[in-house]
């Protein structure tokens, strides 16, 4: 398994560990001039859940893929937190903020993979 796929797997598990929902992996590798190769988009129901998801993703990525984020933005109000892993950008949203920005629609020409919610 290549490094990006391994990292995506670990990030996904980290999100699911904290009950993050509506996980979408956008594969941007076939699109020119993008800032990264993959987006992972998910949501938490409250700022505290968003923060918990971010912490869980950090932990899983570090342990399972030996990766640390270059930067994390948005933790102050935890409505939209972006985590930069160079090739992979993770976006953790509150539901209403996610629907407002609608990243999936912006990247509609990307290959989108919906990860089923764990309940």
N, CA, C and O of each residue as an XYZ file, in Angstrom:
476
protein
N       0.854     -1.182      0.000
C       0.000      0.000      0.000
C       0.898      1.244      0.000
O       1.832      1.330      0.797
N       0.620      2.203     -0.888
C       1.481      3.381     -0.913
C       1.205      4.289      0.281
O       0.220      4.117      0.999
N       2.096      5.260      0.478
C       2.017      6.104      1.675
C       0.706      6.882      1.769
O       0.109      6.965      2.842
N       0.261      7.448      0.656
C      -0.980      8.235      0.683
C      -2.166      7.352      1.057
O      -2.998      7.748      1.873
N      -2.251      6.159      0.467
C      -3.373      5.255      0.770
C      -3.336      4.832      2.241
O      -4.373      4.756      2.899
N      -2.144      4.560      2.741
C      -1.982      4.189      4.154
C      -2.455      5.336      5.046
O      -3.173      5.121      6.023
N      -2.045      6.552      4.699
C      -2.431      7.727      5.482
C      -3.948      7.931      5.439
O      -4.569      8.213      6.464
N      -4.540      7.787      4.253
C      -5.996      7.945      4.112
C      -6.724      6.921      4.985
O      -7.711      7.248      5.644
N      -6.237      5.703      4.982
C      -6.835      4.636      5.804
C      -6.792      5.014      7.283
O      -7.786      4.877      7.995
N      -5.637      5.490      7.737
C      -5.483      5.850      9.148
C      -6.356      7.054      9.508
O      -6.980      7.077     10.569
N      -6.399      8.046      8.628
C      -7.222      9.237      8.870
C      -8.691      8.839      8.975
O      -9.409      9.300      9.862
N      -9.128      7.971      8.049
C     -10.519      7.509      8.055
C     -10.846      6.800      9.368
O     -11.900      7.033      9.960
N      -9.938      5.936      9.817
C     -10.169      5.236     11.083
C     -10.214      6.217     12.246
O     -11.014      6.052     13.167
N      -9.363      7.235     12.209
C      -9.361      8.248     13.259
C     -10.673      9.008     13.312
O     -11.180      9.313     14.392
N     -11.224      9.313     12.139
C     -12.518     10.003     12.063
C     -13.613      9.103     12.632
O     -14.431      9.539     13.441
N     -13.616      7.838     12.195
C     -14.660      6.904     12.632
C     -14.577      6.632     14.128
O     -15.599      6.417     14.779
N     -13.375      6.639     14.672
C     -13.177      6.399     16.101
C     -13.971      7.403     16.934
O     -14.464      7.061     18.008
N     -14.100      8.635     16.451
C     -14.838      9.672     17.173
C     -16.210      9.924     16.557
O     -16.802     10.985     16.754
N     -16.709      8.944     15.812
C     -18.060      8.995     15.242
C     -18.262     10.136     14.250
O     -19.364     10.671     14.130
N     -17.190     10.510     13.534
C     -17.341     11.478     12.449
C     -18.236     10.884     11.372
O     -18.214      9.674     11.148
N     -19.018     11.714     10.709
C     -20.019     11.231      9.750
C     -19.753     11.767      8.342
O     -18.964     12.690      8.141
N     -20.442     11.152      7.374
C     -20.410     11.587      5.970
C     -18.989     11.800      5.464
O     -18.648     12.867      4.953
N     -18.174     10.770      5.616
C     -16.779     10.866      5.182
C     -16.724     10.703      3.663
O     -17.255      9.742      3.108
N     -16.076     11.653      3.011
C     -15.874     11.583      1.569
C     -14.383     11.742      1.293
O     -13.736     12.653      1.810
N     -13.847     10.838      0.466
C     -12.466     10.970      0.006
C     -12.517     11.435     -1.447
O     -13.088     10.760     -2.304
N     -11.917     12.588     -1.713
C     -11.865     13.131     -3.076
C     -10.471     12.880     -3.621
O      -9.480     13.373     -3.081
N     -10.405     12.109     -4.694
C      -9.137     11.809     -5.361
C      -8.907     12.867     -6.435
O      -9.608     12.897     -7.446
N      -7.922     13.733     -6.210
C      -7.649     14.841     -7.129
C      -6.471     14.539     -8.052
O      -6.001     15.423     -8.768
N      -5.993     13.291     -8.039
C      -4.758     12.982     -8.776
C      -4.913     13.142    -10.286
O      -3.918     13.327    -10.987
N      -6.144     13.075    -10.801
C      -6.352     13.217    -12.248
C      -6.627     14.656    -12.669
O      -6.884     14.928    -13.842
N      -6.572     15.583    -11.702
C      -6.894     16.979    -11.984
C      -5.601     17.785    -11.906
O      -4.831     17.636    -10.957
N      -5.364     18.625    -12.889
C      -4.127     19.408    -12.886
C      -4.180     20.547    -11.890
O      -5.262     20.993    -11.508
N      -3.008     21.025    -11.463
C      -2.881     22.237    -10.639
C      -3.688     22.213     -9.355
O      -4.391     23.177     -9.054
N      -3.603     21.140     -8.597
C      -4.277     21.112     -7.303
C      -3.225     21.256     -6.205
O      -2.048     20.962     -6.418
N      -3.661     21.713     -5.028
C      -2.711     21.912     -3.937
C      -2.345     20.605     -3.244
O      -1.375     20.556     -2.488
N      -3.109     19.551     -3.495
C      -2.821     18.256     -2.883
C      -3.404     17.162     -3.781
O      -4.038     17.455     -4.794
N      -3.186     15.916     -3.406
C      -3.721     14.802     -4.204
C      -5.059     14.277     -3.701
O      -5.837     13.708     -4.466
N      -5.322     14.469     -2.417
C      -6.564     13.949     -1.831
C      -7.138     14.940     -0.829
O      -6.404     15.588     -0.082
N      -8.461     15.046     -0.826
C      -9.209     15.728      0.230
C      -9.953     14.645      0.985
O     -10.483     13.712      0.383
N      -9.993     14.766      2.291
C     -10.897     13.937      3.083
C     -11.809     14.906      3.814
O     -11.342     15.775      4.550
N     -13.100     14.755      3.610
C     -14.085     15.679      4.163
C     -14.993     14.885      5.095
O     -15.444     13.791      4.753
N     -15.257     15.442      6.274
C     -16.180     14.776      7.195
C     -16.807     15.826      8.090
O     -16.509     17.014      7.973
N     -17.675     15.382      8.984
C     -18.321     16.332      9.880
C     -18.525     15.741     11.266
O     -18.636     14.531     11.461
N     -18.566     16.676     12.221
C     -18.915     16.363     13.599
C     -20.082     17.247     13.983
O     -20.292     18.299     13.378
N     -20.841     16.836     14.978
C     -22.088     17.545     15.308
C     -21.912     18.765     16.194
O     -22.843     19.557     16.339
N     -20.739     18.934     16.791
C     -20.516     20.069     17.696
C     -19.046     20.458     17.615
O     -18.217     19.654     17.186
N     -18.712     21.685     18.023
C     -17.285     22.064     18.049
C     -16.443     21.100     18.877
O     -15.304     20.812     18.511
N     -16.984     20.597     19.987
C     -16.185     19.664     20.789
C     -15.966     18.338     20.058
O     -14.903     17.732     20.191
N     -16.968     17.878     19.279
C     -16.765     16.653     18.500
C     -15.778     16.903     17.365
O     -14.937     16.050     17.081
N     -15.869     18.059     16.713
C     -14.906     18.403     15.655
C     -13.481     18.354     16.216
O     -12.582     17.788     15.594
N     -13.284     18.949     17.392
C     -11.962     18.953     18.026
C     -11.510     17.533     18.353
O     -10.346     17.189     18.146
N     -12.419     16.711     18.861
C     -12.091     15.317     19.188
C     -11.694     14.543     17.932
O     -10.765     13.737     17.971
N     -12.390     14.780     16.822
C     -12.053     14.112     15.553
C     -10.642     14.518     15.121
O      -9.847     13.669     14.717
N     -10.333     15.809     15.204
C      -9.005     16.298     14.815
C      -7.915     15.621     15.651
O      -6.904     15.171     15.114
N      -8.127     15.552     16.960
C      -7.145     14.908     17.847
C      -6.993     13.424     17.502
O      -5.882     12.894     17.500
N      -8.098     12.767     17.215
C      -8.065     11.347     16.869
C      -7.329     11.125     15.547
O      -6.530     10.196     15.428
N      -7.598     11.974     14.560
C      -6.906     11.870     13.264
C      -5.403     12.040     13.468
O      -4.611     11.284     12.904
N      -5.008     13.024     14.267
C      -3.578     13.240     14.544
C      -2.934     11.983     15.103
O      -1.858     11.566     14.673
N      -3.625     11.384     16.082
C      -3.116     10.196     16.755
C      -3.003      9.006     15.795
O      -1.961      8.353     15.732
N      -4.073      8.729     15.053
C      -4.069      7.592     14.122
C      -3.028      7.780     13.019
O      -2.328      6.834     12.658
N      -2.924      8.990     12.487
C      -1.964      9.245     11.405
C      -0.535      9.082     11.912
O       0.330      8.565     11.205
N      -0.300      9.525     13.136
C       1.045      9.429     13.704
C       1.411      7.972     13.965
O       2.499      7.521     13.607
N       0.486      7.239     14.595
C       0.785      5.850     14.955
C       0.774      4.924     13.741
O       1.646      4.066     13.604
N      -0.213      5.097     12.861
C      -0.404      4.126     11.782
C       0.321      4.459     10.492
O       0.583      3.568      9.683
N       0.653      5.740     10.285
C       1.291      6.125      9.022
C       2.540      6.991      9.259
O       3.131      7.505      8.310
N       2.929      7.145     10.511
C       4.107      7.950     10.875
C       4.064      9.329     10.233
O       5.077      9.837      9.752
N       2.870      9.928     10.233
C       2.684     11.235      9.594
C       2.216     12.242     10.630
O       1.422     11.930     11.518
N       2.728     13.459     10.493
C       2.285     14.568     11.336
C       1.797     15.683     10.417
O       2.369     15.911      9.351
N       0.737     16.378     10.834
C       0.250     17.469      9.977
C       1.252     18.624      9.944
O       1.871     18.957     10.955
N       1.400     19.229      8.760
C       2.258     20.413      8.644
C       1.593     21.597      9.328
O       2.265     22.440      9.921
N       0.279     21.655      9.243
C      -0.448     22.711      9.939
C      -1.883     22.271     10.174
O      -2.414     21.391      9.498
N      -2.491     22.925     11.165
C      -3.909     22.708     11.480
C      -4.514     24.089     11.675
O      -4.039     24.860     12.509
N      -5.547     24.407     10.923
C      -6.195     25.710     11.017
C      -7.657     25.542     11.403
O      -8.308     24.585     10.985
N      -8.169     26.470     12.198
C      -9.595     26.506     12.489
C      -9.991     25.965     13.842
O     -11.178     25.926     14.166
N      -9.015     25.542     14.649
C      -9.372     24.939     15.941
C      -9.993     25.935     16.910
O     -10.711     25.529     17.823
N      -9.736     27.231     16.735
C     -10.228     28.198     17.716
C     -11.746     28.133     17.834
O     -12.276     28.042     18.941
N     -12.457     28.178     16.692
C     -13.921     28.066     16.785
C     -14.426     26.687     16.377
O     -15.602     26.382     16.575
N     -13.560     25.848     15.810
C     -13.856     24.440     15.499
C     -15.152     24.269     14.700
O     -15.931     23.349     14.954
N     -15.373     25.165     13.733
C     -16.502     25.002     12.810
C     -16.029     24.349     11.510
O     -16.756     23.585     10.875
N     -14.802     24.670     11.139
C     -14.160     24.074      9.971
C     -12.681     23.997     10.295
O     -11.996     25.019     10.348
N     -12.192     22.795     10.509
C     -10.775     22.602     10.800
C     -10.135     21.929      9.598
O     -10.604     20.896      9.122
N      -9.052     22.534      9.114
C      -8.290     21.955      7.998
C      -6.966     21.436      8.544
O      -6.259     22.130      9.275
N      -6.651     20.203      8.174
C      -5.397     19.571      8.581
C      -4.593     19.288      7.323
O      -5.079     18.622      6.410
N      -3.365     19.792      7.271
C      -2.534     19.678      6.079
C      -1.481     18.593      6.260
O      -0.543     18.743      7.042
N      -1.655     17.489      5.519
C      -0.663     16.414      5.488
C       0.044     16.397      4.129
O       0.375     15.323      3.627
N       0.279     17.559      3.531
C       0.932     17.714      2.224
C       0.098     17.105      1.091
O      -0.625     17.833      0.411
N       0.182     15.795      0.874
C      -0.583     15.151     -0.203
C      -2.060     15.006      0.127
O      -2.895     14.858     -0.766
N      -2.375     15.049      1.421
C      -3.742     14.820      1.881
C      -4.177     15.999      2.746
O      -3.502     16.347      3.714
N      -5.308     16.613      2.394
C      -5.893     17.670      3.226
C      -7.162     17.119      3.862
O      -8.019     16.565      3.175
N      -7.277     17.273      5.173
C      -8.435     16.785      5.903
C      -9.277     17.988      6.313
O      -8.760     18.951      6.879
N     -10.572     17.929      6.025
C     -11.502     18.990      6.405
C     -12.541     18.406      7.345
O     -13.271     17.484      6.981
N     -12.606     18.949      8.565
C     -13.594     18.498      9.546
C     -14.545     19.669      9.786
O     -14.140     20.721     10.281
N     -15.798     19.475      9.434
C     -16.790     20.549      9.463
C     -17.880     20.306     10.493
O     -18.132     19.170     10.895
N     -18.528     21.400     10.917
C     -19.880     21.304     11.465
C     -20.816     21.164     10.267
O     -20.515     21.702      9.202
N     -21.952     20.455     10.406
C     -22.817     20.186      9.243
C     -23.233     21.441      8.472
O     -23.184     21.443      7.242
N     -23.639     22.505      9.164
C     -24.132     23.690      8.447
C     -23.002     24.415      7.717
O     -23.227     25.010      6.663
N     -21.796     24.369      8.269
C     -20.647     25.008      7.608
C     -20.257     24.182      6.378
O     -19.914     24.725      5.328
N     -20.318     22.868      6.535
C     -20.004     21.995      5.403
C     -20.957     22.238      4.246
O     -20.523     22.356      3.100
N     -22.253     22.315      4.532
C     -23.194     22.505      3.424
C     -23.042     23.894      2.809
O     -23.288     24.068      1.616
N     -22.639     24.888      3.608
C     -22.421     26.233      3.077
C     -21.267     26.243      2.068
O     -21.410     26.795      0.977
N     -20.138     25.645      2.417
C     -18.966     25.670      1.533
C     -19.012     24.609      0.443
O     -18.441     24.793     -0.631
N     -19.697     23.491      0.721
C     -19.972     22.465     -0.293
C     -18.741     22.090     -1.127
O     -18.767     22.163     -2.355
N     -17.670     21.690     -0.446
C     -16.423     21.357     -1.140
C     -16.598     20.234     -2.162
O     -15.961     20.235     -3.215
N     -17.473     19.273     -1.837
C     -17.674     18.170     -2.786
C     -18.137     18.701     -4.138
O     -17.719     18.204     -5.184
N     -19.002     19.714     -4.112
C     -19.501     20.285     -5.362
C     -18.392     21.040     -6.100
O     -18.294     20.968     -7.325
N     -17.563     21.761     -5.347
C     -16.447     22.493     -5.962
C     -15.492     21.545     -6.685
O     -14.929     21.882     -7.727
N     -15.322     20.358     -6.111
C     -14.399     19.379     -6.692
C     -15.178     18.247     -7.355
O     -14.787     17.083     -7.276
N     -16.270     18.595     -8.002
C     -17.152     17.568     -8.566
C     -16.461     16.721     -9.626
O     -16.859     15.579     -9.857
N     -15.420     17.269    -10.280
C     -14.724     16.473    -11.300
C     -13.696     15.524    -10.677
O     -13.050     14.757    -11.391
N     -13.543     15.569     -9.366
C     -12.681     14.609     -8.684
C     -13.433     13.290     -8.541
O     -14.662     13.250     -8.613
N     -12.680     12.219     -8.340
C     -13.316     10.931     -8.050
C     -13.661     10.922     -6.564
O     -12.770     10.938     -5.714
N     -14.964     10.895     -6.250
C     -15.416     10.950     -4.860
C     -15.775      9.556     -4.363
O     -16.503      8.814     -5.024
N     -15.260      9.215     -3.202
C     -15.573      7.938     -2.577
C     -16.237      8.213     -1.243
O     -15.648      8.845     -0.367
N     -17.464      7.737     -1.088
C     -18.204      7.896      0.173
C     -17.842      6.734      1.083
O     -17.959      5.574      0.688
N     -17.403      7.037      2.298
C     -17.099      5.982      3.279
C     -18.342      5.825      4.150
O     -18.813      6.805      4.727
N     -18.884      4.606      4.258
C     -20.104      4.421      5.055
C     -19.873      4.807      6.518
O     -18.798      4.566      7.067
N     -20.891      5.409      7.145
C     -20.816      5.734      8.572
C     -20.768      4.449      9.383
O     -21.419      3.462      9.042
N     -19.997      4.472     10.449
C     -20.034      3.368     11.417
C     -21.027      3.766     12.495
O     -20.952      4.871     13.032
N     -21.948      2.883     12.813
C     -22.911      3.237     13.868
C     -22.856      2.245     15.008
O     -23.595      2.383     15.983
